[in-house]
Amino acid sequence: MNEFLSANEANEIMLRTTAESLITDDTGRVIGVKATRYDGTPVTAYANKGVILATGGYAANIDMVLDTNVYWSSEYLTKATKTTNRSSLTGSGIDMAVEVGAATTGMGFTQPDADFLGGQRQPARRRQAT
């Protein structure tokens, strides 16, 4: 992190800042991000050498989990399924990337939590192969 900060005096690490959309050029290349700081201040940041998007998952977004699921049996994974994952894992970073054309992989294998079945530890109940 110190290397990043010392590489350019304009570099800044923005904590408590929520990315909202990616900025692309005419060719579709991601060149920046629009965000909002904790106090409501809008931020637009452009990159000279590319943008790295490091985002959490989406296990707290049950609709997204259900839409992408190929692993868990529908008998055990429903709209009523709860998770102990952080509530911030909504998939918003994935959505931002997909909006500008990014491909995804492995989305069907979400791990809600080892004990998501009624709060009791139970063996995994995988979808039967068809």
C-alpha positions in Angstrom: 0.0 0.0 0.0 2.8 2.4 0.8 4.2 1.7 -2.7 0.9 2.7 -4.2 0.7 5.9 -2.2 4.3 6.9 -2.9 4.1 6.1 -6.7 2.2 9.3 -7.3 1.3 12.2 -5.0 -2.2 12.2 -6.4 -2.9 8.6 -5.3 -5.4 8.3 -2.5 -7.0 5.4 -0.7 -10.7 6.2 -0.2 -12.1 4.3 2.8 -15.9 4.4 3.4 -16.5 5.1 -0.3 -19.0 3.1 -2.3 -18.3 2.4 -6.0 -21.5 2.8 -8.1 -20.5 2.4 -11.7 -17.5 1.8 -14.0 -16.6 4.3 -16.6 -15.7 3.0 -20.1 -14.2 4.6 -23.2 -15.5 4.4 -26.7 -14.0 0.9 -27.1 -15.5 -0.5 -24.0 -12.3 -0.4 -22.0 -12.8 0.4 -18.3 -11.0 3.6 -17.5 -12.5 4.8 -14.2 -15.1 4.6 -11.5 -17.9 6.7 -10.1 -18.4 6.4 -6.4 -19.9 8.2 -3.4 -18.1 8.9 -0.1 -19.7 8.3 3.3 -20.7 11.9 3.6 -22.4 12.0 0.2 -19.6 13.5 -1.8 -19.5 12.2 -5.3 -16.2 10.9 -6.6 -15.1 10.3 -10.2 -11.7 8.6 -10.5 -9.9 7.9 -13.8 -7.1 5.4 -14.2 -4.1 5.8 -16.5 -3.0 2.1 -16.5 -6.3 0.3 -15.9 -8.8 -0.5 -13.2 -8.7 -3.4 -10.8 -12.1 -4.4 -9.5 -11.8 -6.4 -6.3 -15.2 -7.2 -5.0 -16.9 -9.5 -2.5 -19.4 -12.2 -3.3 -23.2 -12.2 -3.3 -24.2 -14.8 -0.7 -26.3 -12.3 1.1 -28.4 -11.6 -2.0 -30.7 -14.6 -2.0 -32.3 -13.6 -5.3 -28.9 -13.6 -7.1 -28.0 -16.9 -5.4 -31.3 -18.5 -6.6 -30.8 -17.1 -10.1 -27.3 -18.5 -10.5 -27.6 -21.7 -8.4 -26.6 -25.0 -10.1 -25.3 -26.7 -7.0 -27.9 -26.7 -4.1 -31.1 -28.6 -4.3 -34.2 -26.3 -4.4 -35.5 -28.3 -1.5 -32.9 -26.6 0.7 -32.3 -23.3 -1.0 -35.3 -21.0 -1.2 -36.2 -17.3 -0.9 -36.5 -18.0 2.9 -32.9 -19.2 3.1 -30.8 -17.2 5.6 -27.1 -16.7 5.6 -24.4 -15.8 8.1 -22.4 -14.0 5.4 -21.9 -10.3 5.8 -24.9 -8.3 4.7 -22.7 -6.3 2.3 -22.2 -9.3 0.1 -24.9 -8.3 -2.4 -23.1 -8.8 -5.7 -23.1 -5.1 -6.5 -19.5 -5.2 -7.7 -20.3 -8.2 -10.0 -23.3 -6.3 -11.3 -21.2 -3.2 -12.1 -18.7 -5.4 -14.0 -21.4 -7.3 -16.0 -23.0 -3.9 -16.9 -19.9 -3.0 -18.9 -19.5 -6.4 -20.5 -17.4 -8.5 -18.1 -17.8 -12.2 -18.1 -18.4 -14.2 -15.0 -17.5 -17.8 -14.0 -18.3 -20.1 -11.1 -21.4 -18.1 -10.2 -23.5 -21.3 -9.6 -21.6 -22.5 -6.6 -22.4 -20.0 -3.9 -21.7 -21.1 -0.3 -24.4 -19.5 1.8 -22.8 -21.0 5.0 -22.0 -24.4 6.3 -25.0 -24.3 8.6 -27.5 -22.4 6.6 -30.1 -25.2 6.8 -32.2 -24.2 9.8 -29.2 -23.1 11.9 -28.1 -26.7 12.5 -25.1 -28.3 11.0 -26.3 -30.7 8.4 -24.6 -32.6 5.5 -24.6 -30.8 2.2 -27.6 -31.7 0.1 -26.5 -31.2 -3.5 -28.7 -31.1 -6.5 -29.0 -34.4 -8.2 -27.4 -34.7 -11.6 -30.0 -34.9 -14.4 
